[in-house]
Amino acid sequence: MSIVKMKKFTLLAVKSDKENMYNALIRTGCVQLKRSADICDCKREVPQKQLEEYRVKAARIEEAMAFLRQQTELYNIKKAKADRAEIPKNSFARPKKEVDYDFFLGFGKNSAEVERQADGLDEEARQLSETDSQLLQLDSQIEKYLPYEALPHPTTWYRDTATTLVRLCQVHESEWEKVLQLADTFELVSLSEICRYNNTVVACAAVHRSEGQFLEQAAALGMVKVTVACDVLPKVKIKELAAQREQLVVRREEITKRIVDYDRFVPQWKMYVDYVELCAKKAEADGDLQVTECTYVMEGYFPAEKQQTVEDAICGVTDCNVTVFEDIGEEEFAPTLVKNNPVTRQFEFVTNMYTPPEYHEIDPNPVMSVFYFIIFGLMVADVGYGLVLLAAGLFAHFAIKQQTGLRTMLQLFGICGVSAIIVGLLFGSCFSYTIFDQPLIPDPSKYPMVMMIISLFTGVIHLAAGIGCNMAVKIKHKQALSAWLTDFPWIIVLVSLILAIFNGALDMAAYPPYESLRLPDKVSEISLYVCLGSLAVGVIFAGLGTKGFFGKISKSFGSVYGLINYFSDIMSYIRVFGLMLSSALMGVVINQLGAMVSAGGGIGYLFAAMILVFAHVFNLAMGILGVYIHNGRLQYVEFFGKFYTGDGQLFLPFGSDTKYVLMKNSGNNGESQKI
């Protein structure tokens, strides 16, 4: 359980074998390429144009699939369940399509077919856009004629005569009465309402030319001339436009149906996207090579235990090569690959969320996982909640066959659920119901100091473990003297501090059953002296390795000041008590509410059951969110702060970071593999 030893290789081969070499290294699943060092008389060839072409192709298909999803959703809204279209999806258990290496790496022969399919969808999208544009124009025209649908004549019928000004006008209904009153003041003005539409009155005004000023005064009130020209009855025009619109709607439906028929190509398109992305990665790798007219130099990393696999892959492509394998230097960069047991492996997710370990430091996961497990249990501390988490973890383990973020998260919670069950048994709590009369750890609402002291003591041990990890880092880097004289004394300080104040903590807890745990006074006294002596050693040797007398003195004073930081770090663990208590009290309130509802009998039992289920699920969800955040915070700040540098780069085998497919050695070939 540690960071895997890595090696690097330098390969010299002929250009004609480069593509096959890439594919061979991809099949190994254990090679990460790197930028080759500059070599005299060699150059770099960055295929920028080709790289851009690959990216454009991938982006085009991604956009096509997004468009297809959108149109399928819109299509399904108007369809019965039996008639709905569905984009083929991979199963929940296997989110990525599993394909054979040979089939995937040879998928280029299907590129022309995929591009033709994309061209077809583009044409359908163009027609759909054109149809939508025409529909918008028709809707606009229909909307333009609707106010005049009830007119008895075409709008062009209303024309001036030799002596009369005839106007088809419209005015807001709030001003209509004012316009009528204005018309009454003129002798040779006739104003009649024809129809109304929404808040608009459509009227005909016949005005003798001698009283044309009426139109000017009416305009001031908001009456305007209708400018819509229609040589036929507006209702006839609207009917014609509606018929055209209906034809366009039918056409649009046909186009949409043809578009959703492209759903069957989505699996092939997804594979094409990953294939093109892989081609882009190869083009990027080309830019990292050192090349001559006929040869290239390639460099990469791989796990030391896989050297034979890498050699076989290279020689399987060509014997015309020169390959040099080298160890990683002490100050040299290398990607990080950690190897842990199946349980600890789930906790790597927590560390990587912060930052992966640097190659030359120790793997923090074996130690961190233990404390994450313990602190998680202390924060949840309920058998029922632990069983729910364990069930979720088991479900993820057996139901989801591929390694995904969801599977890792649920498995992590499932493992930590075991801790919650164990601590819940110590508290005698199951869904906040008491299951033991005298649990090993009393009710925190009655004896809060007990849980607070347990939380603080857990923090002290956690910090001591962090300092111990710092010792391991120093010993690994051949700084054993500094480890034993500047770090080990602080471990003794923290451990002896617990023993020195243990009896005082029991007095503060005031829980009678714990009186039997009281240490002899001599042990407390000796522990206090050991604590002070170790503190003195730690302060005196804090400047070890620092140059100059004043440098050593300042370092020693700095270590004394560091006691404040230790105190602050220890106080941070009160959050363990706070989260556990808040979740427990919320659970008690939920149970009391359920009991009150069920007291009515009959249907009250049903409502009580619903309240208990949904409320406890909500309490668990909110509690887990807080536990995940604050438990991680204790690891990142208090624990990692004592020794962990991080800033590593996770080992990523070339060609393995696909989005839609998972390459496997299934034994299929390109002819038999189905999409």
Secondary structure, DSSP 8 states (H G I E B T S, - for coil): -EE--EEEEEEEEEGGGHHHHHHHHHHHT--EEE-----TT-B----HHHHHHHHHHHHHHHHHHHHHHHHHHHHHHTS-GGG--------SS--SEEEEHHHHHTGGGGHHHHHHHHHHHHHHHHHHHHHHHHHHHHHHHHHHHGGGTT-SS-GGG----SSEEEEEEEEEHHHHHHHHHHHHT-TTEEEEEEEEETTEEEEEEEEEGGGTHHHHHHHHTT-EE-----SS-HHHHHHHHHHHHHHHHHHHHHHHHHHHGGGGGHHHHHHHHHHHHHHHHHHHHHHHSEE-SSEEEEEEEEEGGGHHHHHHHHHHH-SSEEEEEEE--TTS---B-EE--HHHHHHHHHHHHH----TTS---HHHHHHHHHHHHHHHH--HHHHHHHHHHHHHHHHH--S--HHHHHHHHHHHHHHHHHHHHHHHTEETTEE--SS-SS--TTT-HHHHHHHHHHHHHHHHHHHHHHHHHHHHHTT-HHHIIIIIHHHHHHHHHHHHHHHHHHHHHHT-GGGGGG---HHHHHHHHHHHHHHHHHHHHGGGTT--SHHHHHHHHHHHHHHHHHHHHHHHTTHHHHHHHHHHHHHHHHHHHHHHHHHTT-THHHHHHHHHHHHHHHHHHHHHHHHHHHHHHHIIIIIIGGGT------B---TT---SSEEEE--S--TTT---
